Amino acid sequence: MTQGKMIKSGQRLATALLILFLAVGTSSAIAASTRPANSQTSPGWAKILAKAKGQTVSLWMWGGDPKANSYVDNVLAPAAAKFGVTLRRVPIADTKDALNRVLAEHQAKSHHGSVDLIWVNGDNFKTGLQAGIWTCHWANHLPNSKYESPTDPLLISDFGTPVNGCEAPWHKAQFSFVYNAATVTNPPKTLLDLFSWVKSHPGRFTYPQASDFTGAAFLRQSLNAVSGGYKNVPLAYSTKKYNELTGPLWKMLSDINPDLWRSGQTFPQTSVELDKLFSDGQVDFTMTYGPATLTQLVKDGTFPSQTKILPLSEGTLGNASFLGMPNTSGNQAGAQVVANIALSPEQQLAKANPQIWGQFTVLDMNLLPSHFKALFAKLPQSSVVPSFKVLSHNANPELSAAWVNPLIDGWRKNILHAP
């Protein structure tokens, strides 16, 4: 995937900090965002801080989001540098690229691998867990983990797989359908209504291939819809339930296929390609697991000015993203320091700003100091994206990761009719 053009590093850091200043309306935010993220110095953490100095931490992450790249390079990396840690972002086209590298190094019994942190969740996390590549029982001991709710279901389970301190929370996401209100004047209220809309408006809707992360999420959301709601789909996978529930799913998707963009003869390979169709006016809907980024896409003219979130009465899927640390890393102290900084109120505040990145925080507002609660409350409000509280109303729990590949394979066989 191509990355957007980047402006010079120093200029972008200054811009990011200025934006944060303007967003919260107080100079104290700038001081907060530039001071070290963790002042607690327990003996154990003090040793980690000392060992981390001078280490270079390689963070492998999907490189297709320019704002994500900019945040890491110009906000998170400078914060890590204050602790003597160099943060190096390694852009990849697919998280599996990072897993494959770690698996090869794991098999070679390397303890000085090239991957120190991975932006990960879902099936990729479970695959790594089954392969024994993660370091576990560290993330729940980070000093800034005290700001997480210990009962938050999105943080204690990753697509049905217990986290158990094997990855540190980074941000939350809510699957969202997005439409152009200038062309969709009577928007559907449920996903089944949307399928009916597709039949009445041929060529104006499509979705990414199931192999794409967003396309796979669309399948799971559709499975919930045709099953009468998420409560009728067990989180744990079984072949019996798959066979029982997916028949109506393949029938529904087959029924709408001729009315999709290009008559369903081809699909966008990625969510980025679907976004391009939406921005070019070729379709009236797109979809995303990162709706917080929509505000800037509308502001900079990439998306239509009348872009809106489509609220579904049955709710949508919700999940969280994490930072996983392979046990092949030779810079685990530095990796823990970076993960702790990323979890800090200062960094979570900056990352939540839609003008910097725009991702929903994993922190519990009830556990934050009052001045941080106030700063989060002063973040810019969007005319495009509702608050996370509104977005996550009736949130559907993610199915276990074991559902992902069977659904992808089923889509290929039943919709693409691939062998």
N, C-alpha and C positions, 0 to 999 in steps of 0.2 A: 504494500500500500504506500502511496506517496504521502509525504508529510507536507503540510503547509509551509510557505516561506517564513523563515524566522528573522526577526530584527535582531540587532546586536544585543549581546547578553546584558551589558551594562544598562543600555537603554530600557530593556524589557524589565529588569529588576526594579529600576526606578519607577517605571510606569505601574508595575504591579503594586508597589508600596504606596504610590500616590492614589491609585484606585481604592486601595483598602482604606486610606485616610479619608477620602471623600465619602466612601460608603458608610462608615461608622460615625463620621462627623466629630471625631475627637482625636487629638494628637496622641492620646494615650494608647490608641490602637497600634500606632506605628512603633511605639516603644515596646509594646507587648509582642508584636510580630517579629522583632529583631533580637530580643533577648533570648538566652538559652531556654529551650523548651522544658527543661527539667532541673529544678533546683534541689530536689531531694538527693541526698548523698548517703544512703545506707551503705554499710561496709561492702555488701555484695555488689551494689550498683556502682559504687566508687571504683571497684576493681575493673568492672566492665568499661567504665568511662576511661580509665587509665590505659587499658589494653587497646581500646578503640583508636586512640590517637595515632595518626599516621597511616591508618588503614584506608584503602580504597574499596568502596562498596559498589558492586555492579548490580544495578536494579534492571532486570529484564522485564519489559512491559510492551504491550501493544503500542505501536508508534503511529497509529492512524489518526490520533486526535491532537491537533496542534496546541490546543489549550492545555491538555494534560501534559504534553511535552514542555510547554512553557512554564507551567506550575512547578514541575520537578526541577527543571534547569535553573529557574530564576527565583524561586521562593524556597523550596525544600532543600536544594543543594547548598545555597548560602547558609541556611540555618544549621545544616550538618557541619559545614566548614568551621563554625564557631566552636565546635567540639573537637576539631582536628581531624574530622572524617571527610574524605573526598567522596562525593556521591556521583557515580557515573551511570547515566541512563543508557541502556542498550535497547534500541527499538527493534521490535520483532513484528512479523506479520500475523503470527498466531502464537498463543500461549504454549501450544504443544511444541513449538520450536525450542522453548526454554526447557520444557520437560525432557525432550529428547536429548538435549545436551547434558542435563543433569543425570539422566539414566545412564548415558555412556560413561560419564565420569564416575558414577556410583559403581558401575560394573568393573571399572578399572581400579576401584578402591582408592580413588583420589581424595585427599583431604585439603587440597588447594585448588578447588574447582573454579571455573570462570563465572559461576552464577552465585550471587550472595542473597538476593531477594528476587521474588517473582510476584508480580501483580496477578492474583489468581483467585478463582472460586469454582464452585460447582464440580463438574465432572473432572476437570483437570486437577483439582485438589484431591478428589477421591482416588484418581489414578495414581497420583504421587504417593498417597498414603498407602495404597495397596502394594506399591513398589518399594516402600520403605525408604523414601528419599527425603522426607521432611525431618527437621529437628522439632521435637515436640516439648510441651510443658515449659515454654519460655515466654510466650506472648502474654499469658495471664500474670506474669511476674513483672511486667514493665511498669515503672512508676506511674505512668499516665493511664494505665488501665483502671485506676481507681475512679476515673470519670465515666467508665462504661457501666451500664446496668447489668448486674450478674444474671438477670432473668430475661434479658432481651432475646427472643427466639431467633432473630436474624443473626445474632452474634455467637450463640452457643451451638448452632447447627448450620452447616453449610450444605444446602440442597440435601438435607436429611442425614448428612454425615457429621457426627459430633466433632467439634473443633478441637477440644482438649488442649488448648494452648499451642497448637501446631501452626497457627497463622494469626497475625495481628490484624484486627479490623482496620479498614481504611475509609470506606464510605458506604452509604446505603444507596439503593436504587429502587425504582418502581417502574415496572413495565407499563408503557403508555402508548396509546394510539394518538396520532397527531393528524389534524386535518386543516384544510384551508377553508375558513369560514366564508370567504368570498365566493366560493364555488359550491360548497356544501351548506346550503341554507337551512336544512332541516336534519341535523346530524342524528345518527342512530344512538340509541340509549343502551343497547346491549350488543354483545358480539354477534348473536344470532340476527339481530336487526341489521348489523353491518353486512353480514353475508347476504341478506335480502337486498340491501342497498347495492351491493356489487352486481347482483343479477339485473337490477334496474338501470345501472349505469355502466354498461360494458366498456372495458378498456381503461377505467379510471382507478383501478386498485390492483396492487400486487403485493408480494411479500418476498423476503430474501429466501434463497435456497436453505433447506433445513440444515445443511452443514455449517451455515453461518450461525453465530451465537444468537443473534436477534431472530433469525428464522426459526431456530430450534425453540426459542421462547414462545414464538407465535404458535407453534404446534402445541405446546403444553397449555397455553391459554385457550386454544381452540378445543383441546380435549376436555378441559373443564367445562366449556360452554355447551358442547354437544352432550355431555354427561349429566346436565342438569345442575351444575355447580361443582366447585372444588371439593365439597364435602363428600361427593360421590366417587371421587378418584382417590384411592389409597395412596398415601405418600410413599410407602414401601412398594417396590416393584415386584410383580409376579407375572409369569407367563400367562396364567389363567386370566388375571385381570386385564392384561394387555389385549389378549384375544377377545375378551368380552366387551371392552370399552372402545377399541379403536375402529371397529367396523363402521359405526356412525361417523367417526371422524373422517375416514377415507371417503366415505360417501359424500359428506358435505363438501370436502375440498375438491372432489371430482366434479360435483355439481356446479361449483362456481368457476372451475378452471377455464372453460371456454369464454367466460366473461371477464377474465383478468386482462391486464396489459399484454399486448401482443398475443391475445387469445390463449394465454397460458402455455404458449409454445416454448417460452424461455422465461427465466426468472433472474432477478438481480443476484449476482453472486454474493454480495455483501450488503450490510445495512448502509454502507457509504454509497453504494450504487443506487439503492432505493432513495436515499436522501437527495441524490442528484436528480433523479426523476421527479421528485416532489418539488425541488427548487426550480426545475425547468418547466413546471406546470404540466408534465406528462401524466401525472397521477395526482389524485386529490388527497391521498393519505400517505403517511409514513408511520414508522413505529420505532420505539427506542427503549432501552433499559437505562438511559441516562437523560431524563427529561429536563434536568436542571440546566443543561447546556443550550436549550432552545432559545432562551432569552437573548443571548448574544447573537445567535444565528439569525434571529429576526432583526435585531438592531443593526447588524452589519449588512443586511440586505440579502444574505444567503437564502433565507426562507421568506416566503410571502409575508406581508405585513399583517395579514389576517390569520396567521397561524395560531391554532388553539389546541389545547389538550382535549381529547374526547373522554369525558368521564363515563365509565361503564357502571351501571347500577350494581352489577355483580362483583365489582372490584377487579383488580388485576394482580399479577404475580409481583412479589417483592423479594429482594435478596440483599446481600451485602458483599462487597469486595474486600479482599484481604491482601496482606503481604506475607508470603510464605518464605521460610528460610531453609534451603537444602542443607542436609547434613554433610555435603561435600564442600561447603564453603570454608575457606580458610580465614575469613574475615567476620566471624560470627559476632564478635564484640561490636564491631562497627555496624553490622547489620541490625543488631538490637538497638543501638543508639539511634539509627535512622528511623526504625519502626516506632520507637518511643517518641521521637520528635514529630513524626507524622501523625501520631495520636494526640499530640498536645492540643490544648484549647486554642493556642495561637495559630497553629497550622490548620486545624480543622475550621477555624473562623475564616482564614484566608481562602482555603479551598472551597468553602461554601459560597463565597462571593461570586455571583454569576459573571462578573467582569474579569475574574481571575481564572476560575475553572467552573465553579457552580456545581458542587457535589454535596449531597445531603450528609450531614455529620452523623457519626456513630456514637457521639457522646450523649449522655443523658443530661438534659438541661437542669434537672433537679439536683445533680451532683456537682454542678459547676459553681465556682465563686460568683457572687452577684454581679460583679462588673463584667464578667464574660457573658452572663445571661443577657445583660443589657446590650452588649456589643452584637451578639447574635440577633437580638430583636431589632437592631438598627440596620441590619443588612438590607440592601435594596430589594424592594418588593417587585415582583414581575407581573406584567399584564398578560403574560403568556402562560406561565407555569404557576399553578396554585401551590400553596405551602405543602410540605411533606405530610403534614397531618391530614390535609384534604386529599392529597394524592393517594395516601395509603389507607384511606377509609375502605373497609371491607377487603383489606389486602388478602390475597390468596397465598398460602404458604407454598414454597417451591417443592415440587416433587423431588424424590430422592434422585441422585445422579444416575442411578441404575436405569431410570426411564429414558434418559437422553438418547443413547445410541440406538435402542430398539425403535424409538419414534423416528429417528433420522433414517434408519434402514427401511422402516415401513413406508415413509414418504417417498423414498427413492423407488421402491417397488410398486406402490399403488398410485402414485401421482406422476412420477417421471417414467414409470414402467421400465426402469433400468434393471438389468439382470442382477 
